[in-house]
Amino acid sequence: MRIGVVTTSYPRWPGDAAGSFVAGHVAYLRGTGAEVEVIAAGDAQIDARWDRAEQVTRVAAPPGLFYAGGAPEALAAGGGRGAVGFTARLSLTVAGRARRWDAVAAHWLAPSAWAALPTRGPLLAIAHGGDVHLLARRRLLGPTLRALALRRGRLACVSPAILDTVAAAWPAARAHAIVSPMGVDDAATAAIVAARAARPTRTTITVVVLARLVPIKGVDVALAALARLPAHVRLRIAGDGPARSALIERAAALGITARVRFDGWLDAAARDRALVDADVVAVPSIATADGRHEGTPLAALEALAAGVPLVVTATGGLSSLALLGAHVVPPGDVDALAAAIEPAARAPIDPVPTLGWSAVGPRLDGHWGR
């Protein structure tokens, strides 16, 4: 089977974290024997040899739209100039390639699913969160869902909250939608589990936040929580984004600079080492003032899959992770987040094997009908 994968974000070099879950989906599909071609947004930092090996065709995108803080943040800040032109170029590129495809998977409803509508064969559109929020605000979510249904496409939402938003825009969408978070790398997870089992005993507690540095991720809440915890609790912030300078200043104002480490962007291997190092992974996301909430962040799934104690906030898809062993606290509640850290670190959890692509991939296939 020949499958086209249409996406805005895809790793630009080996180990790049951008769109890593899309690369995970592609690797799973290739593991089933499928031939996969990827159409993805371009960027100034591209490894051409990697793209050739991965069979990626890049479509020129406006600088900073997809590989900086994230498209929803860029558009909200007025940085979406050129987005319409990118959508047109993406659609033309897909149209030129799709004649060779037997099925299509589109990550993000806009613009990827839009570009995939004229293709043939089974279509799976995956709604990740920011795309749904953006379409709903611009009153395009209902029309997008109806167009997907007319195409006989299938929809996967990465959290129950996203499915609720989808159904509010068009109730009939529930008939062709499932809830399925993206998968994590099975082999990488197994290596993390083994490395954590060999860790020496230590007296400090390391809290790790793996996130883009944008408001919805609530990293400022994690800093404020750290300031209320004893000196043996440390914080690693792995990620980058437009809020980095403000967060560094906030740490200084709180008097916790010596206890906070800003790692910047990490490649896949460094992210795995951060998970080995973590006593707790925190995902302190918030709902933004305009009503946007999280999907189901990959960092939370990676932690649960590897058996790393997890503290999350009750927003978006994070709320449902209590069923898998996560500690869930109210979003934006500094005291509650601080109070949950040490109990979580003292309460080991078992790895959750159903979060790997070996389990998630077949669920998507069964719904997709590819």
VEXTI-430821 format. One record per residue (C-alpha): residue in three letters; residue number from 0; x, y, z. Coordinates in steps of 0.001 Angstrom, whole numbers, plus 500000, padded with zeros to 6 digits. Example, Ala and Ser with C-alpha at 12.3 -4.5 7.8 and 13.67 -1.06 7.14 Angstrom:
BEGIN
residuo,num,u,v,w
ALA,0,512300,495500,507800 $
SER,1,513670,498940,507140 $
% end
This chain:
BEGIN
residuo,num,u,v,w
MET,0,500000,500000,500000 $
ARG,1,501205,503518,499143 $
ILE,2,500286,506076,501787 $
GLY,3,500624,509841,501743 $
VAL,4,501114,511654,505051 $
VAL,5,500324,515368,504955 $
THR,6,501538,517472,507867 $
THR,7,502718,520925,508810 $
SER,8,505487,519750,511165 $
TYR,9,507935,516915,510569 $
PRO,10,511476,516408,511948 $
ARG,11,513974,518476,509974 $
TRP,12,516975,516305,510863 $
PRO,13,517530,513029,512754 $
GLY,14,516383,513454,516344 $
ASP,15,514543,516758,515788 $
ALA,16,511589,516968,518183 $
ALA,17,509376,518954,515794 $
GLY,18,506563,516703,514633 $
SER,19,508258,513676,516179 $
PHE,20,504919,511926,516752 $
VAL,21,504172,512269,513033 $
ALA,22,507505,510596,512324 $
GLY,23,506484,507905,514804 $
HIS,24,503278,507328,512867 $
VAL,25,505233,507132,509609 $
ALA,26,507686,504632,511105 $
TYR,27,504787,502487,512312 $
LEU,28,503154,502525,508862 $
ARG,29,506415,501555,507183 $
GLY,30,506760,498765,509712 $
THR,31,503495,497303,508402 $
GLY,32,505001,497131,504909 $
ALA,33,503470,500319,503534 $
GLU,34,505364,502680,501265 $
VAL,35,504990,506166,502778 $
GLU,36,505574,509587,501246 $
VAL,37,505480,512689,503476 $
ILE,38,504438,516193,502450 $
ALA,39,505507,518693,505138 $
ALA,40,506157,522367,505738 $
GLY,41,509627,523601,504964 $
ASP,42,512013,525532,507195 $
ALA,43,515409,527188,506923 $
GLN,44,517006,524408,508976 $
ILE,45,516559,521317,506825 $
ASP,46,518845,518311,506410 $
ALA,47,518360,517435,502731 $
ARG,48,519872,513967,503152 $
TRP,49,517412,513230,505954 $
ASP,50,514488,514366,503802 $
ARG,51,515597,512127,500939 $
ALA,52,515934,509150,503258 $
GLU,53,512527,509854,504818 $
GLN,54,510883,510538,501425 $
VAL,55,509817,514004,502538 $
THR,56,508765,516713,500118 $
ARG,57,508916,520165,501716 $
VAL,58,506543,523016,500921 $
ALA,59,507880,526518,501529 $
ALA,60,506265,528058,504616 $
PRO,61,506417,531550,506140 $
PRO,62,509328,531851,508611 $
GLY,63,508312,531139,512197 $
LEU,64,504870,529757,511393 $
PHE,65,505384,526081,512194 $
TYR,66,508791,525480,513762 $
ALA,67,509096,528243,516357 $
GLY,68,506500,528663,519099 $
GLY,69,503761,526907,517147 $
ALA,70,501278,527948,514468 $
PRO,71,498379,528896,516818 $
GLU,72,500667,531200,518798 $
ALA,73,502139,532719,515632 $
LEU,74,498700,533383,514172 $
ALA,75,497410,534855,517442 $
ALA,76,500395,537210,517502 $
GLY,77,499703,538376,513976 $
GLY,78,502464,536290,512461 $
GLY,79,500294,534378,510036 $
ARG,80,501178,536440,506997 $
GLY,81,501595,534058,504108 $
ALA,82,499505,531261,505664 $
VAL,83,496946,531372,502842 $
GLY,84,499695,531096,500250 $
PHE,85,501219,528167,502121 $
THR,86,497859,526382,502169 $
ALA,87,497553,526844,498403 $
ARG,88,501079,525523,497798 $
LEU,89,500472,522562,500102 $
SER,90,497243,521705,498274 $
LEU,91,498934,521879,494880 $
THR,92,501799,519685,496048 $
VAL,93,499420,517087,497470 $
ALA,94,497354,517128,494264 $
GLY,95,500484,516448,492228 $
ARG,96,501571,513505,494393 $
ALA,97,498277,511917,495450 $
ARG,98,497675,510047,492187 $
ARG,99,500221,507515,493444 $
TRP,100,498612,507064,496874 $
ASP,101,496152,504418,498031 $
ALA,102,495365,506170,501331 $
VAL,103,496088,509456,503119 $
ALA,104,496722,510510,506718 $
ALA,105,496529,514234,507507 $
HIS,106,497963,515524,510773 $
TRP,107,496066,518691,511780 $
LEU,108,492722,519572,510228 $
ALA,109,494003,522873,508886 $
PRO,110,495647,523044,506516 $
SER,111,496629,519386,506120 $
ALA,112,493155,517831,505974 $
TRP,113,491977,520618,503680 $
ALA,114,494807,519799,501283 $
ALA,115,493950,516077,501413 $
LEU,116,490223,516409,500657 $
PRO,117,490553,515966,496860 $
THR,118,492571,512743,497186 $
ARG,119,491201,509239,496735 $
GLY,120,491133,506217,499004 $
PRO,121,490756,506111,502790 $
LEU,122,491474,509413,504521 $
LEU,123,492335,509790,508200 $
ALA,124,492335,513344,509586 $
ILE,125,493945,513747,513012 $
ALA,126,492882,516704,515169 $
HIS,127,495596,517701,517638 $
GLY,128,494049,520689,519426 $
GLY,129,495383,524008,518205 $
ASP,130,493901,523339,514769 $
VAL,131,490447,522686,516228 $
HIS,132,490582,525820,518375 $
LEU,133,491682,527977,515455 $
LEU,134,488952,526646,513159 $
ALA,135,486278,527037,515831 $
ARG,136,487248,530666,516485 $
ARG,137,487032,531448,512787 $
ARG,138,483755,529532,512387 $
LEU,139,485364,527092,509981 $
LEU,140,485250,523959,512124 $
GLY,141,481720,522884,511176 $
PRO,142,482295,523364,507422 $
THR,143,485620,521498,507663 $
LEU,144,483975,518552,509409 $
ARG,145,481117,518424,506898 $
ALA,146,483590,518466,504018 $
LEU,147,485509,515622,505669 $
ALA,148,482287,513609,506009 $
LEU,149,481353,514190,502354 $
ARG,150,484814,512888,501440 $
ARG,151,484037,509819,503639 $
GLY,152,487060,510643,505714 $
ARG,153,487620,509444,509243 $
LEU,154,488533,511634,512184 $
ALA,155,490790,510908,515164 $
CYS,156,490875,513368,518080 $
VAL,157,493793,513149,520489 $
SER,158,491590,513813,523543 $
PRO,159,487955,513579,524660 $
ALA,160,487906,517367,525116 $
ILE,161,488794,517897,521462 $
LEU,162,486058,515502,520390 $
ASP,163,483597,517496,522529 $
THR,164,484632,520702,520747 $
VAL,165,484277,518983,517400 $
ALA,166,480805,517667,518282 $
ALA,167,479697,521101,519503 $
ALA,168,480481,522459,516038 $
TRP,169,478833,519575,514219 $
PRO,170,477200,516781,516284 $
ALA,171,477209,514313,513390 $
ALA,172,481019,514244,513533 $
ARG,173,480868,511725,516391 $
ALA,174,479715,509111,513878 $
HIS,175,483094,509081,512128 $
ALA,176,485432,510038,514982 $
ILE,177,487425,508240,517652 $
VAL,178,489590,509453,520519 $
SER,179,493188,508281,520235 $
PRO,180,496292,510043,521571 $
MET,181,499371,509674,519437 $
GLY,182,501804,506864,520205 $
VAL,183,505291,506880,521662 $
ASP,184,508389,505075,520434 $
ASP,185,508312,501531,521854 $
ALA,186,512056,500896,521583 $
ALA,187,513027,504255,523074 $
THR,188,510582,503709,525923 $
ALA,189,512040,500293,526713 $
ALA,190,515539,501822,526861 $
ILE,191,514341,504567,529223 $
VAL,192,512714,502004,531520 $
ALA,193,515953,499981,531651 $
ALA,194,518094,503074,532319 $
ARG,195,515800,504268,535096 $
ALA,196,516043,500896,536813 $
ALA,197,519824,501385,537034 $
ARG,198,519725,504904,538478 $
PRO,199,521549,505393,541795 $
THR,200,519636,506559,544847 $
ARG,201,519776,510326,545383 $
THR,202,518434,512847,547846 $
THR,203,517393,515563,545379 $
ILE,204,514150,515583,543390 $
THR,205,514371,516580,539738 $
VAL,206,511181,517852,538137 $
VAL,207,511271,517938,534332 $
VAL,208,509038,520055,532097 $
LEU,209,509238,519140,528397 $
ALA,210,507390,521862,526527 $
ARG,211,507439,524702,524065 $
LEU,212,507852,527957,525956 $
VAL,213,504484,529490,525132 $
PRO,214,501697,530573,527502 $
ILE,215,499450,527523,527156 $
LYS,216,502195,525293,528589 $
GLY,217,502005,527025,532002 $
VAL,218,505756,526945,532623 $
ASP,219,505431,530086,534754 $
VAL,220,503171,528086,537072 $
ALA,221,505915,525457,537458 $
LEU,222,508416,528171,538394 $
ALA,223,506065,529602,541005 $
ALA,224,505467,526103,542415 $
LEU,225,509212,525493,542672 $
ALA,226,509591,528645,544749 $
ARG,227,507270,527067,547341 $
LEU,228,509189,523799,547507 $
PRO,229,512308,523011,549572 $
ALA,230,515829,523456,548208 $
HIS,231,516302,519760,547372 $
VAL,232,513698,520062,544583 $
ARG,233,515162,521174,541253 $
LEU,234,513513,522007,537915 $
ARG,235,514689,521244,534372 $
ILE,236,512870,523039,531559 $
ALA,237,513497,521285,528259 $
GLY,238,512178,523328,525379 $
ASP,239,512369,526742,523803 $
GLY,240,510054,529386,522459 $
PRO,241,509130,533064,522567 $
ALA,242,508560,533122,526353 $
ARG,243,512095,531970,527235 $
SER,244,513490,535386,528247 $
ALA,245,510434,536229,530324 $
LEU,246,510638,532880,532117 $
ILE,247,514327,533340,532911 $
GLU,248,513503,536764,534351 $
ARG,249,510639,535237,536335 $
ALA,250,512954,532621,537862 $
ALA,251,515350,535387,538908 $
ALA,252,512532,537414,540462 $
LEU,253,511443,534356,542451 $
GLY,254,514990,533794,543690 $
ILE,255,515210,530275,542236 $
THR,256,517692,530760,539389 $
ALA,257,520203,528362,540976 $
ARG,258,517549,525628,541123 $
VAL,259,516297,525970,537524 $
ARG,260,518021,524682,534417 $
PHE,261,516859,525913,531008 $
ASP,262,517971,523215,528563 $
GLY,263,516597,524757,525370 $
TRP,264,515541,522510,522529 $
LEU,265,516585,518888,522996 $
ASP,266,516932,516254,520316 $
ALA,267,515258,512882,520780 $
ALA,268,518222,511270,522556 $
ALA,269,518568,514194,524973 $
ARG,270,514819,514127,525687 $
ASP,271,515132,510451,526520 $
ARG,272,518007,511214,528912 $
ALA,273,515877,513902,530552 $
LEU,274,513164,511311,531163 $
VAL,275,515743,508997,532702 $
ASP,276,516863,511852,534969 $
ALA,277,513346,512884,535990 $
ASP,278,511897,512008,539371 $
VAL,279,508701,513701,538250 $
VAL,280,507502,515013,534893 $
ALA,281,505221,518034,535231 $
VAL,282,502802,519216,532542 $
PRO,283,501356,522392,534099 $
SER,284,499288,523493,531097 $
ILE,285,496544,526091,531340 $
ALA,286,493554,527122,529251 $
THR,287,494337,530387,527482 $
ALA,288,492211,533513,527741 $
ASP,289,490651,532808,524347 $
GLY,290,489522,529327,525426 $
ARG,291,492221,527168,523879 $
HIS,292,493203,524041,525828 $
GLU,293,495719,521256,525386 $
GLY,294,495284,518135,523336 $
THR,295,497245,515299,524919 $
PRO,296,500902,516426,525021 $
LEU,297,503425,513836,523950 $
ALA,298,505587,514532,527015 $
ALA,299,502825,513250,529297 $
LEU,300,502427,510073,527246 $
GLU,301,506188,509478,527143 $
ALA,302,506380,509773,530932 $
LEU,303,503523,507347,531556 $
ALA,304,504832,504866,529004 $
ALA,305,508219,504855,530762 $
GLY,306,506812,504725,534288 $
VAL,307,507925,508238,535256 $
PRO,308,505697,509808,537951 $
LEU,309,503545,512442,536280 $
VAL,310,501782,515558,537552 $
VAL,311,499417,517270,535113 $
THR,312,496698,519864,535217 $
ALA,313,493015,519195,534572 $
THR,314,492797,520801,531156 $
GLY,315,492085,519277,527761 $
GLY,316,493238,515713,527269 $
LEU,317,495410,515808,530391 $
SER,318,492346,515418,532617 $
SER,319,491776,511825,531527 $
LEU,320,495324,510705,532391 $
ALA,321,494400,510122,536030 $
LEU,322,493070,506759,534851 $
LEU,323,496627,505835,533831 $
GLY,324,498266,506922,537082 $
ALA,325,498900,510639,536664 $
HIS,326,498439,513068,539555 $
VAL,327,495948,515683,538350 $
VAL,328,495691,519173,539856 $
PRO,329,493646,522268,538903 $
PRO,330,495196,524379,536134 $
GLY,331,496968,527504,537298 $
ASP,332,496871,526415,540956 $
VAL,333,500424,526982,542180 $
ASP,334,499811,525558,545648 $
ALA,335,498199,522384,544303 $
LEU,336,501022,521806,541826 $
ALA,337,503652,522338,544519 $
ALA,338,501830,520023,546927 $
ALA,339,501686,517217,544356 $
ILE,340,505390,517112,543430 $
GLU,341,506975,515334,546386 $
PRO,342,504138,512776,546869 $
ALA,343,504401,511938,543167 $
ALA,344,508173,511472,543420 $
ARG,345,507678,509029,546303 $
ALA,346,505038,506980,544456 $
PRO,347,506583,504997,541566 $
ILE,348,504227,503968,538783 $
ASP,349,504354,501038,536399 $
PRO,350,505034,501716,532706 $
VAL,351,501880,501873,530551 $
PRO,352,502514,499639,527511 $
THR,353,499310,500587,525631 $
LEU,354,500727,504019,524753 $
GLY,355,503319,502753,522257 $
TRP,356,502833,502872,518498 $
SER,357,502591,499076,518506 $
ALA,358,499226,499540,520255 $
VAL,359,498111,502943,518947 $
GLY,360,498866,502252,515288 $
PRO,361,496489,499285,514912 $
ARG,362,493709,501280,516630 $
LEU,363,494073,504036,514044 $
ASP,364,494256,501505,511213 $
GLY,365,491035,499841,512343 $
HIS,366,489207,503169,512307 $
TRP,367,490852,504412,509122 $
GLY,368,490119,501295,507080 $
ARG,369,493306,501726,505070 $
% end
